[in-house]
Amino acid sequence: MSDYINSYYAYNADTSVPYPALNEDLQADVCVMGGGFTGLSSALHLAQAGYKVVLLEANRIGFGATGRNGGQIVNSYSRDVDTIAKKYGPEMGKAMGQMMFEGGDIIRTLIRDHQIDCDHVHGGAFVALNHKQLKGLEEHQKLWQAYGNDDMELLDKSALSKIVKSDRYTGGLTDNKSGHIQPLKLALGEAKAITSLGGQVFEQSPITKVEKGKRVTVHTAKGSVSADYLVVGANAYLSHVLPELMKRSMPCGTQIITTEVLGEQTCREMLPANYCVEDCNYLLDYYRTTADHRLLYGGGVVYGARDPDDIERLIRPKMEKTFPQLKGTKIDFAWTGNFLLTVSRLPEFGRLDNNIYYMQGYSGHGVTSTHLAGKVVSEAIKGQAERFDVFSKLPHLPMLGGRALQIPFTALGASYYNLRDMLGI
Ligand SMILES: Cc1cc2nc3c(=O)[nH]c(=O)nc-3n(C[C@H](O)[C@H](O)[C@H](O)COP(=O)(O)OP(=O)(O)OC[C@H]3O[C@@H](n4cnc5c(N)ncnc54)[C@H](O)[C@@H]3O)c2cc1C
C-alpha cells in the first residue's frame, strides 16, 4: 500500500482527503478491483445504471498509469483498425472501428455531466519525422474519415508550425476529436461521481484473495466484499492474486518529465494551438503544455517495468532535441509509470467463470480505451454483451517463456523498429 508518487499531477491535484480503507464485510451487485480509469469507468457506468457498486483500490485513486500518464486523449487503439481487419478479418475491423472514437466521447460526456475540473483542452496532433511517416498519416486520415472522423487536417512542414514550432518534423495530422486532460484530476472527479451516485470507494485496500463461486467474494486485510460480479481493472499493477491474467501481457515503464513554470508566451511559442502531440515512432515521444504553463514531455520504454535510475537523463535529451530553446531549463518533476503490453498490442478483455470480467493490456494507449472498456463491461453485466465480446474474441498469444524471457525478445523487437524509424524505412 502506497501513497502517490512525486509527480506533477499529485502536486497539482487535491488529494488531501483519502477514501477510507475497507474495514467490514459488504454485499454488492458488483465489486471493482482497481481505481484506475478501467475500474472507475466500469464503476461509474454501473452506478449510473443503478447497480450497488463497491470499488477497492490497493493504493490511492489513480495511483497506477491513470494518475501518471501523458493525459493525451488519443483515439482508436494501439494498433489501428486496418491492421485489425487484415489480421482478424473485415468484420472484426468494422466492429472495432465503430467503437474507436467512443472513448473520447465518454470522457467528454463524463466531464460535462459531472462537472469535473480536469484542465480539459480540445485538439491533438500526430507528427511525422520523415516522408514515410507523413504518407502513413495521410492513410491514417483516410481510414479514420471512413469511420466518421472528419475533424482532421493533414499539414505539411510549414503548415504544421501553427501547431508545433519545431524543426524536427516533416508534417503532421491534427485530430480535433483528441485533446488533453490532467488525468489524476479526471480520475478523482470520476471517483467522486461514483460516490455521488451511491457507489462506495475504498483506498489502501488491496484485494489479497479472490474466492470464485456463484457469488464472488474478495478479501482485503480487514474486510471482504461478496458480489454477483467482479470487474478486474488492475492492469500492469496486478499482483499475483489472479495469476491467470498475467500470462499474455508484460508490464512496461514509460517516463515523463515536467519543466518549471515557463509562462504562457514561451508555451505558445512551442505549441501555438495548445494541442497535445505524439510522434509516429514505435518508441514515441509525447508532449503537451499544462494549465499552469509547463512543458510535460514523455517518452522511452523500459521493458519489464524496472524503475530507471535517472529519468531526467533519459528524457531531457529528447525534449531538447524537439525544443532546443529549453536547453538547461529546470525540471521540476520526473516520474515513471507502468502500462501493460500484449503481443498483438490490442486490449485483452475476457471472463473467468462467467462472473469475473477483466479488461487490460491497452499497450500504451489507454486513456480512451479504458473509458470504453468500462462502458462495454457495464453493458455486458446488464445483459448486452455483444460489444464486450467483440474485444473478448480477439485472440491473445501467451508471452512465450513467461515474462522473464519475454523482456529481451520484446526489447530486441523494439530496437529493430526504433532503428527503422531512425533510418526512415
Ligand atoms: C507514463 C505513462 C504515460 C501514458 N500516456 C498515455 C497517454 O498520454 N494517452 C493514453 O491514451 N495512454 C497513456 N498511457 C496508458 C494509460 O495511462 C493506461 O492504459 C491506463 O491508464 C490504464 O488504466 P487502468 O485503470 O487499466 O490501469 P491503472 O491506471 O494502472 O490502474 C490499476 C489500479 O489497480 C490497482 N490494483 C492493482 N492490484 C490491486 C488489487 N489487488 N486490489 C485493488 N487494487 C489493485 C492499482 O493500485 C492501480 O491503481 C500512459 C501510461 C503511462 C504509464
The ligand as a MOL file (V3000), in Angstrom:
LIG
                    3D

  0  0  0     0  0            999 V3000
M  V30 BEGIN CTAB
M  V30 COUNTS 53 58 0 0 0
M  V30 BEGIN ATOM
M  V30 1 C 3.7970 7.2670 -18.1230 0
M  V30 2 C 2.6010 6.8340 -18.9410 0
M  V30 3 C 2.1250 7.6660 -19.9360 0
M  V30 4 C 0.9930 7.3050 -20.6610 0
M  V30 5 N 0.4520 8.2180 -21.5130 0
M  V30 6 C -0.7360 7.9400 -22.1260 0
M  V30 7 C -1.3910 8.9310 -22.8880 0
M  V30 8 O -0.9730 10.0930 -22.9550 0
M  V30 9 N -2.5370 8.5740 -23.5520 0
M  V30 10 C -3.0660 7.3100 -23.4660 0
M  V30 11 O -4.0750 7.0230 -24.0970 0
M  V30 12 N -2.4970 6.3760 -22.6640 0
M  V30 13 C -1.3670 6.6650 -21.9810 0
M  V30 14 N -0.8120 5.7340 -21.1370 0
M  V30 15 C -1.5530 4.4810 -20.8860 0
M  V30 16 C -2.7320 4.6900 -19.9050 0
M  V30 17 O -2.3390 5.5170 -18.8550 0
M  V30 18 C -3.1920 3.3320 -19.3500 0
M  V30 19 O -3.5280 2.4720 -20.4250 0
M  V30 20 C -4.4160 3.4530 -18.4550 0
M  V30 21 O -4.2950 4.4720 -17.5070 0
M  V30 22 C -4.6570 2.1210 -17.7460 0
M  V30 23 O -5.6590 2.3180 -16.7830 0
M  V30 24 P -6.0720 1.1020 -15.8550 0
M  V30 25 O -7.1630 1.5730 -14.9810 0
M  V30 26 O -6.3640 -0.0990 -16.6870 0
M  V30 27 O -4.7650 0.7490 -15.0260 0
M  V30 28 P -4.0410 1.6080 -13.8730 0
M  V30 29 O -4.3020 3.0310 -14.0190 0
M  V30 30 O -2.6300 1.1470 -13.8250 0
M  V30 31 O -4.8140 1.1790 -12.5560 0
M  V30 32 C -4.7260 -0.0950 -11.9740 0
M  V30 33 C -5.0370 0.0840 -10.4980 0
M  V30 34 O -5.2730 -1.2010 -9.9070 0
M  V30 35 C -4.7920 -1.1540 -8.5850 0
M  V30 36 N -4.6180 -2.5240 -8.1160 0
M  V30 37 C -3.6700 -3.4180 -8.5010 0
M  V30 38 N -3.8230 -4.5690 -7.8250 0
M  V30 39 C -4.8790 -4.4090 -6.9980 0
M  V30 40 C -5.5010 -5.2510 -6.0210 0
M  V30 41 N -5.0540 -6.4890 -5.7590 0
M  V30 42 N -6.5680 -4.7630 -5.3320 0
M  V30 43 C -7.0370 -3.5000 -5.5760 0
M  V30 44 N -6.4680 -2.6690 -6.4980 0
M  V30 45 C -5.4080 -3.1120 -7.1940 0
M  V30 46 C -3.5140 -0.3500 -8.7000 0
M  V30 47 O -3.0980 0.1760 -7.4620 0
M  V30 48 C -3.8850 0.7120 -9.7220 0
M  V30 49 O -4.3220 1.9170 -9.1380 0
M  V30 50 C 0.3440 6.0490 -20.4310 0
M  V30 51 C 0.8600 5.1830 -19.4600 0
M  V30 52 C 1.9670 5.5760 -18.7090 0
M  V30 53 C 2.4790 4.6430 -17.6610 0
M  V30 END ATOM
M  V30 BEGIN BOND
M  V30 1 1 1 2
M  V30 2 1 2 3
M  V30 3 2 2 52
M  V30 4 2 3 4
M  V30 5 1 4 5
M  V30 6 1 4 50
M  V30 7 2 5 6
M  V30 8 1 6 7
M  V30 9 1 6 13
M  V30 10 2 7 8
M  V30 11 1 7 9
M  V30 12 1 9 10
M  V30 13 2 10 11
M  V30 14 1 10 12
M  V30 15 2 12 13
M  V30 16 1 13 14
M  V30 17 1 14 15
M  V30 18 1 14 50
M  V30 19 1 15 16
M  V30 20 1 16 17
M  V30 21 1 16 18
M  V30 22 1 18 19
M  V30 23 1 18 20
M  V30 24 1 20 21
M  V30 25 1 20 22
M  V30 26 1 22 23
M  V30 27 1 23 24
M  V30 28 2 24 25
M  V30 29 1 24 26
M  V30 30 1 24 27
M  V30 31 1 27 28
M  V30 32 2 28 29
M  V30 33 1 28 30
M  V30 34 1 28 31
M  V30 35 1 31 32
M  V30 36 1 32 33
M  V30 37 1 33 34
M  V30 38 1 33 48
M  V30 39 1 34 35
M  V30 40 1 35 36
M  V30 41 1 35 46
M  V30 42 1 36 37
M  V30 43 1 36 45
M  V30 44 2 37 38
M  V30 45 1 38 39
M  V30 46 1 39 40
M  V30 47 2 39 45
M  V30 48 1 40 41
M  V30 49 2 40 42
M  V30 50 1 42 43
M  V30 51 2 43 44
M  V30 52 1 44 45
M  V30 53 1 46 47
M  V30 54 1 46 48
M  V30 55 1 48 49
M  V30 56 2 50 51
M  V30 57 1 51 52
M  V30 58 1 52 53
M  V30 END BOND
M  V30 END CTAB
M  END
